[in-house]
């Protein structure tokens, strides 16, 4: 082992009589780096977890791209447009849907909602994975009532459960004796729960043929055509391609545009929180200035002896610089261990609960990523080295003739 590393390691772990204060200072320095690095890694893993969970819920609830029209009239040939869109590169599936507002009523309650008519086998979203009660079934049952899937909040407001009968009123304009709403009853087959109120409160999924009857939209017309793409990273490119190929009055909207407010909130957290927490590492690293400086003062005689034995300024400076880096490495390793322990505990026992109505999930999600550990480790060690440079330089400039007699 190089003698500079050997001495730096001995100074870091060695204990001498009367050095209890120095040991305490070193422990505090290591603890500061550990807490700072662990706090940053935990914050990053939670932010990544938030983004991943919310993005997964949004992408599971909605479809990737919707093709609509600027006019109030529905798409005239939804079937032809669907076939054309399905042939475009990057498009995995396309489906015409009927989407409009309606009133939904049970025996004692009534709520405004949106009705979405899709294929009887299901739409292009992944809403099936969020079914919490009942099953995803839009087919007509033995009692002659077609199935409907509704959100958990809407079901709670209507006091509905799987098997309940709901009445849907399709209102076109202002109701008058000459403009009566179309009415149809449905059987609640399933209730989905995403945890996002604006999703769980507004949607009723039914078979498209019954939606056509309710809103008097004859085939092959449709209010919009929904697309699912093969690769989400290409969604903007596909949107631009559609804008170029589809004539007026068609226009497209991606899921990121539709829910831009939620995605902007997620990105704001991801961008700001790491900078705020990173201050902890900066403060902890610069605490090393005082720590290493005290180490220098405690080792003044050793510095004088080393210089009289032929050690140059560079070697002395390297010894205390390495000692500061060792403090940083020790704190960093402890911080990484603490962050991984937190991940296991939170993922298993969910010790940090969250109000679902505010955060869209019942507990804080954690999703550590390997590159966060690499970046945090590199930045922490760099800051520790920079913070150790000044006291190490002070040690190198000490006069050996004066420091040998220090304390006499």
LOLUMKE-155725 format. One record per residue (C-alpha): residue in three letters; x, y, z. Coordinates in steps of 0.2 Angstrom, whole numbers, plus 5000, padded with zeros to 4 digits. Layout:
% LOLUMKE-155725
type, east, north, up
Ala, X, Y, Z .
...
This chain:
% LOLUMKE-155725
type, east, north, up
Unk, 5000, 5000, 5000 .
Unk, 5006, 5017, 4996 .
Unk, 5013, 5026, 5012 .
Unk, 5001, 5041, 5009 .
Unk, 4986, 5030, 5009 .
Unk, 4993, 5020, 5023 .
Unk, 4995, 5035, 5034 .
Unk, 4978, 5043, 5029 .
Unk, 4969, 5027, 5034 .
Unk, 4978, 5025, 5050 .
Unk, 4974, 5043, 5054 .
Unk, 4956, 5040, 5050 .
Unk, 4954, 5025, 5061 .
Unk, 4967, 5028, 5074 .
Unk, 4963, 5033, 5092 .
Unk, 4976, 5041, 5103 .
Unk, 4975, 5047, 5121 .
Unk, 4965, 5063, 5122 .
Unk, 4958, 5062, 5105 .
Unk, 4940, 5059, 5109 .
Unk, 4935, 5076, 5103 .
Unk, 4943, 5072, 5086 .
Unk, 4934, 5055, 5085 .
Unk, 4918, 5064, 5089 .
Unk, 4921, 5077, 5075 .
Unk, 4925, 5063, 5063 .
Unk, 4909, 5054, 5067 .
Unk, 4899, 5069, 5064 .
Unk, 4907, 5072, 5048 .
Unk, 4904, 5054, 5042 .
Unk, 4886, 5056, 5048 .
Unk, 4883, 5072, 5039 .
Unk, 4889, 5065, 5023 .
Unk, 4879, 5049, 5026 .
Unk, 4863, 5059, 5030 .
Unk, 4865, 5070, 5015 .
Unk, 4868, 5057, 5002 .
Unk, 4855, 5045, 5009 .
Unk, 4842, 5060, 5009 .
Unk, 4846, 5064, 4991 .
Unk, 4845, 5046, 4986 .
Unk, 4829, 5043, 4995 .
Unk, 4821, 5059, 4988 .
Unk, 4826, 5054, 4970 .
Unk, 4819, 5037, 4972 .
Unk, 4802, 5044, 4978 .
Unk, 4802, 5057, 4964 .
Unk, 4805, 5043, 4951 .
Unk, 4792, 5032, 4960 .
Unk, 4779, 5046, 4959 .
Unk, 4782, 5050, 4941 .
Unk, 4782, 5031, 4936 .
Unk, 4766, 5027, 4946 .
Unk, 4756, 5042, 4940 .
Unk, 4762, 5040, 4922 .
Unk, 4757, 5022, 4923 .
Unk, 4740, 5027, 4929 .
Unk, 4737, 5040, 4916 .
Unk, 4743, 5029, 4902 .
Unk, 4733, 5015, 4909 .
Unk, 4717, 5025, 4909 .
Unk, 4718, 5035, 4893 .
Unk, 4723, 5031, 4875 .
Unk, 4739, 5037, 4867 .
Unk, 4732, 5048, 4853 .
Unk, 4715, 5054, 4849 .
Unk, 4709, 5060, 4832 .
Unk, 4695, 5072, 4833 .
Unk, 4686, 5086, 4823 .
Unk, 4685, 5104, 4826 .
Unk, 4667, 5104, 4821 .
Unk, 4652, 5099, 4832 .
Unk, 4648, 5085, 4820 .
Unk, 4655, 5068, 4822 .
Unk, 4668, 5060, 4811 .
Unk, 4658, 5055, 4795 .
Unk, 4667, 5039, 4791 .
Unk, 4675, 5033, 4807 .
Unk, 4677, 5016, 4800 .
Unk, 4687, 5021, 4785 .
Unk, 4697, 5033, 4795 .
Unk, 4701, 5019, 4808 .
Unk, 4707, 5007, 4794 .
Unk, 4718, 5020, 4787 .
Unk, 4726, 5025, 4803 .
Unk, 4729, 5007, 4807 .
Unk, 4740, 5006, 4792 .
Unk, 4752, 5020, 4797 .
Unk, 4769, 5016, 4804 .
Unk, 4771, 5016, 4823 .
Unk, 4752, 5014, 4825 .
Unk, 4748, 4997, 4835 .
Unk, 4729, 4998, 4835 .
Unk, 4715, 5010, 4831 .
Unk, 4697, 5010, 4837 .
Unk, 4682, 5022, 4834 .
Unk, 4673, 5028, 4850 .
Unk, 4657, 5037, 4854 .
Unk, 4661, 5050, 4868 .
Unk, 4648, 5062, 4875 .
Unk, 4641, 5069, 4891 .
Unk, 4626, 5061, 4900 .
Unk, 4617, 5060, 4917 .
Unk, 4618, 5044, 4926 .
Unk, 4605, 5039, 4939 .
Unk, 4602, 5026, 4952 .
Unk, 4587, 5024, 4963 .
Unk, 4592, 5038, 4975 .
Unk, 4606, 5048, 4967 .
Unk, 4610, 5056, 4950 .
Unk, 4627, 5062, 4943 .
Unk, 4634, 5070, 4928 .
Unk, 4647, 5060, 4919 .
Unk, 4654, 5056, 4902 .
Unk, 4649, 5040, 4893 .
Unk, 4662, 5031, 4881 .
Unk, 4656, 5019, 4869 .
Unk, 4669, 5006, 4864 .
Unk, 4671, 4989, 4857 .
Unk, 4661, 4976, 4867 .
Unk, 4678, 4967, 4870 .
Unk, 4685, 4983, 4877 .
Unk, 4694, 4999, 4872 .
Unk, 4713, 5002, 4869 .
Unk, 4717, 5008, 4887 .
Unk, 4723, 4997, 4901 .
Unk, 4708, 5001, 4912 .
Unk, 4705, 4982, 4915 .
Unk, 4720, 4981, 4927 .
Unk, 4712, 4994, 4938 .
Unk, 4696, 4984, 4941 .
Unk, 4693, 4983, 4960 .
Unk, 4676, 4976, 4961 .
Unk, 4667, 4965, 4948 .
Unk, 4673, 4961, 4931 .
Unk, 4676, 4971, 4915 .
Unk, 4661, 4965, 4905 .
Unk, 4651, 4976, 4892 .
Unk, 4641, 4962, 4885 .
Unk, 4622, 4960, 4888 .
Unk, 4618, 4949, 4903 .
Unk, 4604, 4936, 4905 .
Unk, 4593, 4950, 4912 .
Unk, 4594, 4959, 4895 .
Unk, 4604, 4973, 4902 .
Unk, 4620, 4978, 4894 .
Unk, 4636, 4979, 4905 .
Unk, 4644, 4995, 4911 .
Unk, 4660, 4999, 4919 .
Unk, 4661, 5015, 4930 .
Unk, 4674, 5023, 4941 .
Unk, 4675, 5020, 4960 .
Unk, 4671, 5038, 4965 .
Unk, 4656, 5039, 4953 .
Unk, 4650, 5022, 4960 .
Unk, 4652, 5029, 4978 .
Unk, 4642, 5045, 4973 .
Unk, 4629, 5034, 4966 .
Unk, 4629, 5021, 4979 .
Unk, 4632, 5008, 4966 .
Unk, 4640, 4992, 4966 .
Unk, 4643, 4977, 4954 .
Unk, 4625, 4971, 4949 .
Unk, 4617, 4988, 4952 .
Unk, 4606, 4995, 4938 .
Unk, 4610, 5013, 4932 .
Unk, 4600, 5023, 4920 .
Unk, 4609, 5034, 4908 .
Unk, 4601, 5050, 4900 .
Unk, 4608, 5056, 4884 .
Unk, 4604, 5075, 4884 .
Unk, 4606, 5084, 4867 .
Unk, 4604, 5102, 4870 .
Unk, 4590, 5109, 4882 .
Unk, 4577, 5096, 4887 .
Unk, 4559, 5101, 4881 .
Unk, 4543, 5091, 4877 .
Unk, 4550, 5090, 4859 .
Unk, 4568, 5086, 4864 .
Unk, 4567, 5072, 4876 .
Unk, 4583, 5063, 4881 .
Unk, 4587, 5046, 4876 .
Unk, 4586, 5034, 4890 .
Unk, 4594, 5016, 4893 .
Unk, 4597, 5006, 4908 .
Unk, 4614, 4997, 4911 .
Unk, 4620, 4984, 4923 .
Unk, 4636, 4989, 4933 .
Unk, 4648, 4974, 4929 .
Unk, 4664, 4982, 4936 .
Unk, 4671, 4996, 4945 .
Unk, 4688, 5003, 4942 .
Unk, 4699, 5013, 4954 .
Unk, 4715, 5022, 4948 .
Unk, 4716, 5033, 4963 .
Unk, 4715, 5049, 4953 .
Unk, 4698, 5057, 4956 .
Unk, 4696, 5066, 4940 .
Unk, 4698, 5048, 4931 .
Unk, 4687, 5039, 4944 .
Unk, 4673, 5052, 4944 .
Unk, 4669, 5055, 4926 .
Unk, 4668, 5040, 4915 .
Unk, 4655, 5026, 4911 .
Unk, 4661, 5013, 4898 .
Unk, 4648, 5004, 4888 .
Unk, 4646, 4995, 4872 .
Unk, 4648, 5006, 4857 .
Unk, 4631, 5001, 4848 .
Unk, 4621, 5006, 4864 .
Unk, 4631, 5023, 4864 .
Unk, 4626, 5026, 4846 .
Unk, 4608, 5023, 4851 .
Unk, 4609, 5035, 4866 .
Unk, 4617, 5049, 4856 .
Unk, 4609, 5045, 4840 .
Unk, 4625, 5043, 4830 .
Unk, 4623, 5031, 4816 .
Unk, 4636, 5020, 4810 .
Unk, 4649, 5022, 4803 .
Unk, 4650, 5039, 4812 .
Unk, 4661, 5041, 4827 .
Unk, 4665, 5056, 4839 .
Unk, 4684, 5052, 4838 .
Unk, 4696, 5038, 4834 .
Unk, 4708, 5032, 4847 .
Unk, 4726, 5026, 4843 .
Unk, 4738, 5015, 4853 .
Unk, 4756, 5017, 4847 .
Unk, 4770, 5004, 4847 .
Unk, 4783, 5015, 4856 .
Unk, 4778, 5030, 4868 .
Unk, 4795, 5038, 4864 .
Unk, 4789, 5041, 4846 .
Unk, 4772, 5048, 4851 .
Unk, 4776, 5066, 4846 .
Unk, 4783, 5060, 4829 .
Unk, 4767, 5051, 4825 .
Unk, 4757, 5065, 4830 .
Unk, 4766, 5077, 4818 .
Unk, 4764, 5064, 4805 .
Unk, 4746, 5063, 4808 .
Unk, 4744, 5082, 4807 .
Unk, 4753, 5082, 4790 .
Unk, 4742, 5068, 4783 .
Unk, 4725, 5072, 4790 .
Unk, 4715, 5086, 4782 .
Unk, 4705, 5100, 4790 .
Unk, 4695, 5098, 4801 .
Unk, 4704, 5084, 4809 .
Unk, 4716, 5087, 4823 .
Unk, 4725, 5076, 4835 .
Unk, 4729, 5076, 4854 .
Unk, 4741, 5065, 4863 .
Unk, 4739, 5059, 4881 .
Unk, 4753, 5071, 4886 .
Unk, 4744, 5086, 4879 .
Unk, 4727, 5080, 4887 .
Unk, 4734, 5079, 4904 .
Unk, 4748, 5092, 4903 .
Unk, 4744, 5099, 4920 .
Unk, 4748, 5083, 4929 .
Unk, 4764, 5079, 4919 .
Unk, 4770, 5097, 4922 .
Unk, 4767, 5094, 4941 .
Unk, 4777, 5078, 4940 .
Unk, 4791, 5086, 4930 .
Unk, 4792, 5101, 4942 .
Unk, 4795, 5089, 4957 .
Unk, 4808, 5079, 4948 .
Unk, 4817, 5095, 4943 .
Unk, 4817, 5105, 4960 .
Unk, 4817, 5092, 4974 .
Unk, 4834, 5085, 4970 .
Unk, 4842, 5103, 4970 .
Unk, 4834, 5107, 4987 .
Unk, 4840, 5090, 4995 .
Unk, 4857, 5092, 4987 .
Unk, 4861, 5107, 4998 .
Unk, 4862, 5094, 5012 .
Unk, 4876, 5086, 5003 .
Unk, 4885, 5102, 5000 .
Unk, 4883, 5107, 5018 .
Unk, 4889, 5090, 5024 .
Unk, 4904, 5090, 5012 .
Unk, 4910, 5108, 5017 .
Unk, 4909, 5103, 5036 .
Unk, 4924, 5093, 5031 .
Unk, 4934, 5109, 5030 .
Unk, 4933, 5111, 5049 .
Unk, 4935, 5092, 5052 .
Unk, 4951, 5090, 5042 .
Unk, 4958, 5106, 5049 .
Unk, 4956, 5100, 5066 .
Unk, 4964, 5084, 5061 .
Unk, 4979, 5094, 5054 .
Unk, 4980, 5103, 5071 .
Unk, 4980, 5087, 5080 .
Unk, 4994, 5080, 5069 .
Unk, 5006, 5095, 5068 .
Unk, 5020, 5085, 5076 .
Unk, 5018, 5071, 5064 .
Unk, 5018, 5083, 5050 .
Unk, 5035, 5090, 5056 .
Unk, 5042, 5072, 5058 .
Unk, 5037, 5068, 5041 .
Unk, 5045, 5083, 5033 .
Unk, 5061, 5081, 5043 .
Unk, 5061, 5063, 5036 .
Unk, 5060, 5069, 5018 .
Unk, 5042, 5070, 5014 .
Unk, 5038, 5085, 5003 .
Unk, 5023, 5097, 5003 .
Unk, 5014, 5087, 4990 .
Unk, 5015, 5071, 5000 .
Unk, 5008, 5079, 5016 .
Unk, 4994, 5088, 5006 .
Unk, 4990, 5071, 4998 .
Unk, 4989, 5062, 5015 .
Unk, 4976, 5074, 5022 .
Unk, 4967, 5076, 5006 .
Unk, 4965, 5057, 5006 .
Unk, 4959, 5057, 5024 .
Unk, 4945, 5069, 5019 .
Unk, 4940, 5058, 5004 .
Unk, 4940, 5042, 5016 .
Unk, 4928, 5052, 5027 .
Unk, 4917, 5055, 5012 .
Unk, 4918, 5037, 5006 .
Unk, 4913, 5030, 5023 .
Unk, 4898, 5042, 5024 .
Unk, 4893, 5038, 5006 .
Unk, 4893, 5020, 5009 .
Unk, 4883, 5022, 5025 .
Unk, 4871, 5033, 5015 .
Unk, 4869, 5021, 5001 .
Unk, 4865, 5007, 5014 .
Unk, 4852, 5018, 5023 .
Unk, 4844, 5022, 5006 .
Unk, 4843, 5004, 5001 .
Unk, 4836, 4999, 5018 .
Unk, 4823, 5013, 5016 .
Unk, 4818, 5006, 4999 .
Unk, 4816, 4988, 5006 .
Unk, 4806, 4994, 5021 .
Unk, 4794, 5006, 5012 .
Unk, 4791, 4994, 4998 .
Unk, 4787, 4980, 5010 .
Unk, 4778, 4989, 5024 .
Unk, 4773, 5006, 5017 .
Unk, 4778, 5015, 5032 .
Unk, 4775, 5032, 5024 .
Unk, 4756, 5033, 5020 .
Unk, 4749, 5047, 5009 .
Unk, 4731, 5054, 5007 .
Unk, 4726, 5047, 4990 .
Unk, 4714, 5061, 4986 .
Unk, 4729, 5073, 4985 .
Unk, 4744, 5062, 4979 .
Unk, 4734, 5049, 4968 .
Unk, 4742, 5034, 4978 .
Unk, 4740, 5028, 4996 .
Unk, 4759, 5027, 5000 .
Unk, 4775, 5035, 4995 .
Unk, 4782, 5025, 4980 .
Unk, 4800, 5021, 4979 .
Unk, 4810, 5017, 4963 .
Unk, 4829, 5018, 4964 .
Unk, 4839, 5020, 4948 .
Unk, 4857, 5014, 4946 .
Unk, 4862, 5031, 4938 .
Unk, 4856, 5041, 4953 .
Unk, 4868, 5031, 4964 .
Unk, 4882, 5034, 4951 .
Unk, 4879, 5053, 4950 .
Unk, 4876, 5055, 4969 .
Unk, 4892, 5045, 4973 .
Unk, 4903, 5055, 4960 .
Unk, 4896, 5072, 4966 .
Unk, 4898, 5068, 4985 .
Unk, 4916, 5062, 4983 .
Unk, 4920, 5077, 4972 .
Unk, 4913, 5089, 4985 .
Unk, 4922, 5080, 4999 .
Unk, 4939, 5081, 4989 .
Unk, 4936, 5100, 4986 .
Unk, 4932, 5103, 5004 .
Unk, 4947, 5094, 5010 .
Unk, 4959, 5103, 4999 .
Unk, 4960, 5119, 5009 .
Unk, 4965, 5111, 5026 .
Unk, 4977, 5099, 5017 .
Unk, 4985, 5114, 5009 .
Unk, 4987, 5122, 5026 .
Unk, 4995, 5106, 5032 .
Unk, 5008, 5106, 5018 .
Unk, 5013, 5123, 5021 .
Unk, 5017, 5121, 5040 .
Unk, 5036, 5124, 5045 .
Unk, 5044, 5108, 5051 .
Unk, 5055, 5117, 5063 .
Unk, 5041, 5126, 5072 .
Unk, 5029, 5111, 5072 .
Unk, 5041, 5099, 5080 .
Unk, 5041, 5109, 5096 .
Unk, 5023, 5113, 5095 .
Unk, 5015, 5112, 5112 .
Unk, 5031, 5114, 5122 .
